[in-house]
Amino acid sequence: MKFRQRVADLNAEIQEQQDQVSFSIFKCLFCYFDQ
């Protein structure tokens, strides 16, 4: 059961990092077009 909890935690962590990465890419694109 603990193992499943750990996997769920990892999934949430990965999801968060993906959001941050796509946000950074979006910001870069925005700055690029803003020039």
C-alpha atoms as an extended CHARMM CRD file, in Angstrom:
* protein
*
        35  EXT
         1         1  MET       CA              0.0000000000        0.0000000000        0.0000000000  PROA      1               0.0000000000
         2         2  LYS       CA              2.8480000000        2.3860000000        0.8440000000  PROA      2               0.0000000000
         3         3  PHE       CA              4.3790000000        1.6460000000       -2.5370000000  PROA      3               0.0000000000
         4         4  ARG       CA              1.2000000000        2.7320000000       -4.3030000000  PROA      4               0.0000000000
         5         5  GLN       CA              1.1390000000        5.9340000000       -2.2480000000  PROA      5               0.0000000000
         6         6  ARG       CA              4.7360000000        6.6390000000       -3.2660000000  PROA      6               0.0000000000
         7         7  VAL       CA              3.8670000000        6.1180000000       -6.9320000000  PROA      7               0.0000000000
         8         8  ALA       CA              0.9360000000        8.5110000000       -6.5920000000  PROA      8               0.0000000000
         9         9  ASP       CA              3.2310000000       11.0950000000       -4.9850000000  PROA      9               0.0000000000
        10        10  LEU       CA              5.7420000000       10.7240000000       -7.8060000000  PROA      10              0.0000000000
        11        11  ASN       CA              3.0050000000       11.1070000000      -10.4050000000  PROA      11              0.0000000000
        12        12  ALA       CA              1.8050000000       14.3200000000       -8.7640000000  PROA      12              0.0000000000
        13        13  GLU       CA              5.3720000000       15.6230000000       -8.6410000000  PROA      13              0.0000000000
        14        14  ILE       CA              5.9700000000       14.8590000000      -12.3210000000  PROA      14              0.0000000000
        15        15  GLN       CA              2.6570000000       16.5020000000      -13.2110000000  PROA      15              0.0000000000
        16        16  GLU       CA              3.7130000000       19.6530000000      -11.3600000000  PROA      16              0.0000000000
        17        17  GLN       CA              7.0850000000       19.7800000000      -13.0980000000  PROA      17              0.0000000000
        18        18  GLN       CA              5.4410000000       19.3360000000      -16.4900000000  PROA      18              0.0000000000
        19        19  ASP       CA              3.1600000000       22.2790000000      -15.7240000000  PROA      19              0.0000000000
        20        20  GLN       CA              6.1520000000       24.4400000000      -14.7920000000  PROA      20              0.0000000000
        21        21  VAL       CA              8.0240000000       23.4450000000      -17.9480000000  PROA      21              0.0000000000
        22        22  SER       CA              5.1030000000       24.2290000000      -20.2400000000  PROA      22              0.0000000000
        23        23  PHE       CA              4.5870000000       27.5030000000      -18.3710000000  PROA      23              0.0000000000
        24        24  SER       CA              8.2430000000       28.4400000000      -18.9510000000  PROA      24              0.0000000000
        25        25  ILE       CA              7.9750000000       27.5780000000      -22.6400000000  PROA      25              0.0000000000
        26        26  PHE       CA              4.8020000000       29.6450000000      -22.8800000000  PROA      26              0.0000000000
        27        27  LYS       CA              6.5460000000       32.5850000000      -21.1880000000  PROA      27              0.0000000000
        28        28  CYS       CA              9.4890000000       32.3240000000      -23.5980000000  PROA      28              0.0000000000
        29        29  LEU       CA              7.1530000000       32.3110000000      -26.5790000000  PROA      29              0.0000000000
        30        30  PHE       CA              5.2590000000       35.2700000000      -25.1900000000  PROA      30              0.0000000000
        31        31  CYS       CA              8.4900000000       37.2490000000      -24.6910000000  PROA      31              0.0000000000
        32        32  TYR       CA              9.6260000000       36.2910000000      -28.1740000000  PROA      32              0.0000000000
        33        33  PHE       CA              6.4490000000       37.5860000000      -29.8160000000  PROA      33              0.0000000000
        34        34  ASP       CA              6.3650000000       40.6130000000      -27.5290000000  PROA      34              0.0000000000
        35        35  GLN       CA              9.5720000000       42.0820000000      -28.9460000000  PROA      35              0.0000000000
